[in-house]
Amino acid sequence: MRNIKDIQKRLLVFMAFLIGLIFIVCARYAWVQLILGDSLAQRIKMQSGEQLLLQSPRGTILDRNGRELAVSMMTQSLLLIRIMCRMPTSSLVIWHR
């Protein structure tokens, strides 16, 4: 009889701990979403978008007959520095239009 009561008591303590932990996680989630949501949204807008327009014409490359082999033109490119990334590269999804 004593053994069953001990098990029930430990189970009750464990369940109370688990419910308390769930409550703490839910409270933290609500705090981040409701209280800090606007300021975090502004921070992500500042951090995520940077557009840099560089023009570096190199001139036309000609062959020995004077025909153009290559000309300078603007293209779109994307640079990702892995060290500056906070998530592992395997979980990154990069799209480019």
N, C-alpha and C positions, 0 to 999 in steps of 0.2 A: 504494500500500500504506500509506503513511504517513497518508493522509487517512482511511482506514477505521479505522485504529487510534485516531486522534484522536477520531473520532465515537464509537467504542465506549467509549473512556475517559470522554468527556463524558457519555455516556448512563449509564454506571455511576455516576458522581458524582451525576448528577441523580436516579437511582433511589435511591441511598443517602440523599440529602437528603430525598426524598419519603417513604421508609420511616421515617426519623427524625422527620419532621414528623407522620406518622400516629401514631407511637408516643407522641409528646408530647401530641397531642390525646387519645388514648385514656387516657393516664396522668392527664391533667387531669380527664377525665370520670369516671374511677374515683375520684379524690380527692374530687370534689364529691359524687358519689353515695354513696360508702361512708363517708368520713370526716366530711364536713360535712353529710350528709343530714339528720340529726336536728336539728341546730341551725338549719338553713335552714327545715325544716318548722315549727319553733316560731316562727321569725321571721315566716313567711308567715301563720300563724294569728293572731299579734298584729297584723299590719298589715292583714289583709284584712277582719276583722270588727269593725264598730262599729255598734251599734244605739243609736239616740237616739230617745227617746219624748218628744215635745213635745205638749202640749195647749194650744191657744190658742183657746178658744171666743170667737167674735166676737159671739155673740148672734143672735137671729132677726131677719131683715129682713122687714118687713111692708109691704104696699101700703097705699094710702090708706083702704081698706075694712077693714083689720085682718087680712087673710088672709096666711098665711105665703108669702113668695116664696123665701126661702132660709133654711136652718138650718145650724148648725155640725155637722160630723161629721168623724171621723178617717178619713183615707185613707192609702194607702201611696204613697210617692213615692221616686224615686231621683235623686240629683244626681251628675253627673260633671263635674269641672272638668278641662278638657283640659290645662291647664298642669301639673297635678299628676300627670298620666298619663305613664308612661314609654314607652308604645308608641303608635304612630300611631293616630288614631281610626278609620281605615279597617280596622284589624285587630282592633278591639274587638268582642266579641260580648256584648251585654248582655241578660240575660233577667230577667224579673220574674214572680213567681207571685202 
